Amino acid sequence: MRASFRRLAALVAATCSLSGAGTPALAQYGAPDGEWHTWGGDHGFTRYSALSQIDADNVTELEVAWRWRALPLGNRADRNLKATPLMIDGVLYVPSGQHQVVALNAATGQEIWRYTPDPASVAERGLGLGSRSLAYWRDGEQARLFHNTLDGRLLAIDAHTGLADPAFGNNGTVLLREGLYPDGSAAESVGSSSPPAVVGDVVVAQVVGTITAPNQEATPGHIRGYDVRTGEMVWRFNTIPQPGEPGHDSWQGDIWRHTGNAGVWSMMSVDTETGYVYLPVEAGSNDFYGGHRQGDNLFSQSLVCLDGRTGELVWHYQLTHHGLWDYDPPAAPILGDIVVDGERIKAVTQLTKQGMSFVFDRLTGEPVWPIDEREVPSSEVPGERVSPTQPFPSLPEPYLSQGYDEDELLDFTPALRAEALEIAGRYVRGPIYTPPTPLREGGTQGTWVNPGYQGGSNWNGGAFDPVNGHMFVPLRKAPMAAALLTPDPAQTNWRYLRAPSVFIQGPRDLPIVRPPWSLITATDMNRGRHTWSRSIGPASDYIRQHPDLQGLDLDFDNMGHPMIRPSPLATATLLFLAEAGHLSGDPGGPMFRAYDKNTGEVVAEIELPAKASGAPMTYFHKGYQYIVIAVATAEHPAELVALALPGAVTQYAQPGPDSLRGPGADTAGVPVPDVTLTSAERAAAAQQFALMCATCHGEQGRGISGGSAPALTNPNGLAQIRNIIESGGVEMPAFGLQLDDTDVSLLARYVVMLSVPGQ
């Protein structure tokens, strides 16, 4: 089903600026009143603040004003904090620990209250991927925080007291697995790492079922709205349409009965004037094979606009038909007014992993610039019927090259070029949307996918300046392989399984393509034209010091770190960007940079205590502007770091050593599972690890140069490690579909041993 639209003229856009130490004025777009109300600052997720106290003249003077150590994950330190705090009325609110929420003093970072749900957890979905943020609602004197947890709960917390709201659901809790299906039945397990959205007096919650469905019968990701006061479900929107609903005929036969996923992984934006909520909907299961879900599959991999008060469909646009490449729209849709050919348009922009930017009139869904349906390759895989065309925006132009391009391969020396060509020859290559192919013993190892299905753009999204209509988008260049496995029919009824995610490594541990490997690009959204683009930082040390690159007179300073994907922050005059900040821990570095928004010139470099692991935010409090960002590495327990000008640092007492740590946050004394393996078991497990895990985690579990998977150096409980291996994770397949119980247990014990020094 392909929709056609008409354009309506949009109305007013208001923006504001803020003098150095004054009180912020209310802006229609951007974070309001010097506060920060969502992960993206405002409900339109612009990641923009009109604050200007920190500017090009003084940004080099920034100092650490305070630090707050994240709460532990059970009995171990958090080393992967992804949270971006909210700031309202002088208080920061941040999700942390085991589904907990903490309120912090905005001037000092000292803890005001801590909320711990009871029970601590209701589902075994693992820890280590906490929520990126929270949602906030207030009505007169009442104020509530809503926490959509990884273990499938929607929690309502009194923002003033830190206590559960007894009127909401069951003493502050709604179990999101309950009532998920249209017949009112419950799902087995759901969860989310993204905050819900608030539309008036409705809180809209998204869920994700089993990450890698073990069979065709899987959990759908239907979206529901709940009354903010009572927790009663107000509406449900079926992302896999039921009989009689729009789009039902795009799921051929009875596949709508059992196909899963098609939920919302990312964050949802809200137009507070109209009450419209914008959903970036993921693919149906499974990601690489669609032979069991024939048709275009609405509303999968679509931008969907609903009336957030009623759940009624307003408009939709499918960004990828019958998706096969894990090209889920990954980032929150960005709302902002633009002026095109003299006409003011209330726009919504959806960034994609493909390096595309789809721009619509957010009231009607009409594309701002034409979107062409172009022919794409067919599939050789039995049972697969791809869509014959896919949509391509005419403007803005793609941020990255698309599909296989031999001219993009690494070419620092003739020898490296020859090796890169040989590596590329191991994959099926073609234009973008060349379908996934089976792994062939002694033959091709899947399909070359570029941009890779982890971006391009991803969770990091972009920042939008409502004053001049410019968008700032961080990206990374990293082709990936999309391959299919033939499963054991005794373990699953899938005809083909998705093979493990693989970044295509280049020759001699170098990237496979030419730099820049990470970049930030500015786009004038009034014209749909890019205005500047530059690398994010220099080459990593392992590239700069690579023996094959010495004496070649290469521009290491402008190569960009491989694999990094940070989130931007725009203010009145500056653009801020770390050089790390990815789902599983970037290689990158600890540098945090300020850029001139107009030119991309680096204005300042601030070294953080560790690599950034979350998205930055900014706020104004008692005369000072602060910038706060989460940092963490395998060696550095997670914390929030607040930067400010020296006056803020000297005026307020910094937290002492005890308050820099959440209780129990250190790993000293944390019990490490006691496991032993015989020589034969260890050899067998090492062979399985080399086959299943080493591509991403390194041969000894210590990570790989330029890779994005974390090192396996943080001890976990044996049961939790086994669950992750068996069920998979956000960027990891479920190995339980390929290994029997004995092999899963053996591999889990081996991973525990790798995490212990000296084993």
Secondary structure, 3 states (H helix, E strand, C coil): CCCCCCCCCCCCCCCCCCCCCCCCCCCCCCEHHHCECCCCCCCCCCCEECCCCCCCCCHHHCEEEEEEECCCECCECCCCCCCCCEEECCEEEEEECCCEEEEEECCCCCEEEEECCCCCCCCCCCCCCCCCCCEEEEECCEEEEEEECCCCEEEEEECCCCCECCCCECCCEEECCCCCCCCCCCCCCCECCCCCEEECCEEEECCECCCCCCCCCCCECCEEEEECCCCCEEEEECCCCCCCCCCHHHCCCCHHHCCCECCCCCCCEEECCCCEEEEECCCECCCCCCCCCCCCCCCCCEEEEEECCCCCEEEEEECCCCCCCCCCCCCCCEEEEEEECCEEEEEEEEECCCCCEEEEECCCCCECCCEEEEECCCCCCCCCCCCCEEEEECCCCCCCCCCCCHHHECCCCHHHHHHHHHHHCCCECCCCCCCCEEECCCCCECEEECCCCCCCCCCCCCEEECCCCEEEEEEECCCEEEEEECCCCCCCCCCCEECCCEECECHHHCECECCCCEEEEEEECCCCEEEEEEECCCCCHHHHCCHHHCCCCCCHHHCCCCCCCCCEEECCCEEEEECCCCCCCCCCCCEEEEEECCCCCEEEEEECCCCECCCCEEEEECCEEEEEEEECCCCCCCEEEEEECHHHHHHCCCCCHHHHCCCCCCCCCCCCCCCCCCHHHHHHHHHHHHHHCHHHHCCCCCCCCCCCCCCCCCCCCHHHHHHHHHHCECCECCHHHCCCHHHHHHHHHHHHHHCCCCC
